[in-house]
Amino acid sequence: MLRYIGRRILILIPTLAAISVITFVVIQLPPGDYLTTLTAQRAAQGDSMPTGELARLTERYALDEPVIVQYWQWISNILLHGDFGESFDYARPVSALLAERLPLTIALSVSTLIFIWVVSFPIGVYSAIRQYSLGDYGFTFLGYLGLAVPNFLIALLLMWIGLQFFDLNAGGILSPEYRDAPWSPAKVGDLLAHLWVPIVIWGTAGTAGNIRVLRANLLDELRKPYVVAARARGMPERTMTITYPVRVAMNPFFSTIGWILPGLIAADAITSKVLNLQTTGPLMLRALLAQDMYLAGAILLISAVLVVIGTLVSDIALGWLDPRVRLRY
């Protein structure tokens, strides 16, 4: 197992290096450079760039050096100082903007992930064991509904229900009277009253998809010869199902970690806009619309790195869960 993990980590290093190069190329794609864009913005506002500031920024980003030197300056600032550059649109350091948005994004995304796994696992197992039952048909219908209905439409529906029947504004994570108030039991209760809305909305499609995948995999495992042989030997049905088929059918839960981790950063921008959530999704959307390439590039880089790290975690988890995976390599 240690040799398997070491091999996966060695593959990780050149992959991360390639991702950083591609991200830097994306940042450099717009015409001109950082100073050209900044000077044009200042000129549009009727202002001009002081000579000292131009010299400082030129040295900071190595804009008078070859592209390879600029890349090294950019990546070394990130690795050594956590400096992702400065946002054109916000006129603030990118790291400061990410620090404001990341905590809420991570909290919501982790809660959504837990919600997806807790809900989809028992329903998927039940639908496979009780195939074609009334409950299976009901969960199948809800699963297709969850996959078909866009998240922003569910958000609008829940906001209407909250206002119409519970006199609750589901937008944001706090009511207006608690936003600037000190923390108290009442504020925590108001937070929890709002928090379930984005968790349910973001988790709907993921839960529906996991239910369908787990049901299909478990049905496939339950028909295999080793399950028939275990039944013939008199092994209790529940023990046999949980010990072997369910364990193998859970592979998709772990193999999709690489897709889920980027969601910690690139939250659903449209749903966040509808619910007025200060997550990184709307930040990324605004950065792309404003061609704020250092901000967009930082979010893109972090998302890509999380894909690679998530894939590593998936490989390790699958190697522990299913010996066939690590023995194959």
N, C-alpha and C positions, 0 to 999 in steps of 0.2 A: 504493500500500500504506500509506503514512504517513497519508493522508487517511482510509482505512478504519480504521486503528488509532485515530486521533484521535476519530473518530465513536463508536467503541465505548467509549472511555474517558469521553467526555462523557455517554453513557447510564449509565455506571457510577455517577456521582456522585449523581444523585437516587435511584437504586436503593438505594445504601448508606444514604442518609438515611432512606428509607422503612423499610428493614429495622431500623434502630436504633429508630425510633418504635414499630414493631410489637413488638419485643423488650421495650421499656420498658412497653408496655401489658400484655404477658404477665406481667411482674414485678409489676405493680400489681393484677392480677386477684384474688388472694386477699384475703379481707376484712381490714380493718385496714391497718396499715403495718408497717414494719420494727420500730419500737419496740414496737408492740403484740405482735407475735410474740415478740420477744426478752424482753419483760417477762413474758409468759405462760410461756415456757420457764423463766425464772428462778424464777417463783412455783411451778411444778410441782416444782422441785428444792428448794423451801424457802428460796429466796434472794430478794433484792430488788435492784432497780437503784439504784445511788447517783445522787443528783440531778445531780452533776457529769458523770457518764457520760451521763445522759439529755440534758443540754444539749449535750454534745460531739457525740453522734450526731445530734441534731436539726439542729445546724449543718452537720454533714458531709453529710447527705443532704437538707438543705433541707426537712425534713418539715413545717415551719410555713409553707411558701410554697405558691403555686399549683402545679398539676401541671406546667405548662410550665417553671416555674423548677426543679422537681425533675428534670425530664427534662434540662434544660441542665446542671445540676449533675452528674448521672450520666454523661452522655456526655462532658462536658469532663474529668471525672476520669479516664475511660478513655483519652481521646485525649492528654491532657497528662501524666498521671501513671501510666498503666497500672493504675489502681485500679478494679477491678470490684466493689468492695464487700466485705462480710464475710459469711462463711458462717454461717447459724444453727446448722447441725448440727455443724460442726467447730469453731466459735468461732475461726476463723482467716481471714486475708485470702484471698479467692478466687484472687488472682494467685499466692499461695504454693502453693495446692493444685494449680493448673494447672501451675506450674513443676515440681512433683514428678512429674506424670503425663505431661506432653506429650512429653518426650524419648523415652521408651520407646514411646509411641503412634506418634509420627512415624517412629521407626526401623523398627518393625514394619510400618507401613502402606506406607512407601516400598519396603521389601524385598518386601512382598507385591505391590505394583504392578509392580516389576521382574520378579518371578517370573511374574506373569500374562502380561505382554507377551512375555517370553522363551519361555515354553512355548506360549502360544496362537498366536503368529504362524506358526511353521513348521508346526504341526499343522493350522491352518486352511488354509494354502496347499496343503499336501499333500492334505488331504481334498477340496479343490476340484479340483485337477489330476488326482488319482487317484479320481475319483468312482465310488462303488459297488465299490471294491476292498475286499479283506479289511481292510486298514488303516483305510480310511474307515469301515467298519462298526464296527470295534473302537473307534476314537476317538469315533464317534457314540454308542455305548453308554456309554462312560466319561463323555462330556459330559452325557448325560441323567441318569446316576447322580450326577454332581457337582451338578447343578441340583436334583435331587430330595431328596438326603439333607441334613438340617439340619447346620449347622456344629458344633453342640454334640454331636451324635451321633458325628460323625467324631472330635471331640476325645476323647470317652470311649473310642472304639475304639482310637485311637492311644495313649492312656494305658495301656489294658489290654495292648496289644501290647508297649509299652515295658517295663512291669513284668514281664510273663509271659516274654518271650523275651530281653530285653536287660538286665534288672535295672536299668532306668532310670526314675526318676520324671519323667515329662514335664511335670508341673505347674510353673508358675513359669518363670523364665529362668535360675535358678541352683540347684544342689543346696544343701541346708541347710549343709553344711560350708564352702561358698564364699561365702555371702551377706555375711558380715562380714569375710572375709579380704581382704588386699591383692591388687591385680591381679598376676597371674603367668601364664605360659604355660598352666599347668594350669587356672586360672580361665577364661581365654579359651576353651580347649578345651571346658570344661564349658558355657560360655555358648553356643557354636556347637552343641553337642549338644542343647541345649534350644530354640534359636532357630528351627530348621527346622520344628518342630511347629506353632506358630501361623501361620507363613508359609504352609505347605501347606494348613492348615485354612481360613484366610481367603481364600486364593487359589483354592480349588477351584471355587466357584460362578462367580467372575469369569472364570477360565480357560475353564470350560465355556461360559459365555455368549459370550465373545469368539470362541471357535472356531466356534460356530454362526453368529454374525453374519458373520465374515470369510469362512467357507465359502459362505454364501448370496450375499453381495455379489460374491465373486470368480466364482462360477458365473454370475451375472447378467452380469458384465462380459465373461467369456470367450465369450459367445454374441452379443455386439454386432457390428455390421457392421465397425467399424474394426479389430477383432481378426481377423475373417475376411479383410479386405483385406490386413492385415499378413502373415498366413500366405500369402496368394496371391502376395505379392511376394517370398516366400522369406526373410523375417526369421527368424532362429533362434528356436525356441520359447521357450527360457529367457530370452533377452534381451527378447523381445516381452512375455512374461508379467510379468517383474519391472518393466520400464520403464513400462508403461501400466496393465494391469488391476489389478495388485497395488497400485499407487500410489493408484488411485481407491478400491479396496476397503478401504484402510486408514483411510478417513474415520472410521468408528466408533471406532477406537483414540483418535483425537484429540478427537472430539466428546463422549466420555464423561468427559473430564478434570473437567468441572464436577460430575459425580456422585462422582468418586473422591476429590477433595480433602477433602470433608467427612468422609470416612472416616479422615482423619488425626486428626480430633478425636473423632468419635463412633464409636469402635471397637465391635466386636460385644460388647455387654455380657454376654450369656449365655455365649458362648464364653470370654470373659475370666474370668468367674466360675468356670467349670469348670476352666480351666487355672491359676487363681490368678494372673492377670496384673494388675499395677498400672497399668492404662491408664485413659483417661478414660471409657470405656464404663460400667464399674461406678460410677464417680463420678457420672455423669449419672443413672443409674438410682436410686442412693441419694438424690440431690438431689430427684428427682421424687417419690419415695416419702415423703420427709420434708418436702416442700413448701419446700425450701431454694431460694427463688426467685432470689436473687442468683447463686448458683452455677449453677443450671440456666439462668438467663438468660444468663450469661456464655458457657457452652458453646453455647447456642442461637445467640447472636450471632456467635461465632467460626465456627460451622458455616455459618451463612447467608452470612457475608462470604466464606468460602472457596468457596461455591457460585458467587457472583458473580465472584470472581477466577478460579476454574476455568473459568467460561463465557467470560471474556475471553481466557484462554490458549487455550481451544479455538477461539475465533473467529480468533485470530491464526494459530494452527497450521494451521487449515483454509484460511485465506486464502493462506498460503504453499504448502500442499500442493496445493490445488485452486483454480486461478484463477477458476473459475466462481463461487465463493463471494464473493470480494471484488468481482468485476465486477458481480454482481447488485446490490450496494449502492453 
